[in-house]
Amino acid sequence: MSLASAGPDWLPRQSRWPTLPHLAVAEAVLRLITAAGHSRGCLLVLDDLHAADAGTTAAVEYLMDNIAHQPATLLLTAA
């Protein structure tokens, strides 16, 4: 599964990348790791979050709020 196919269903395919709002990207990542982890689980590592911009921080917060019931673990690092 690619990120493009995991994007929100309400967006036309040609407009999904690269101009999606950060939360739409976060939802696509959540769908991707859910699909990838379906049979054996999935680990998503996000490194250097001390340098993250506001949009990235919003996307990470969305993932943190919605990953609990998914077959995945989110590992975050910051300096």
Secondary structure, DSSP 8 states (H G I E B T S, - for coil): --HHHHS-TTS-GGGSSSS--HHHHHHHHHHHHHHHTTTT-EEEEE--GGG--HHHHHHHHHHHHH-TTSSEEEEE---
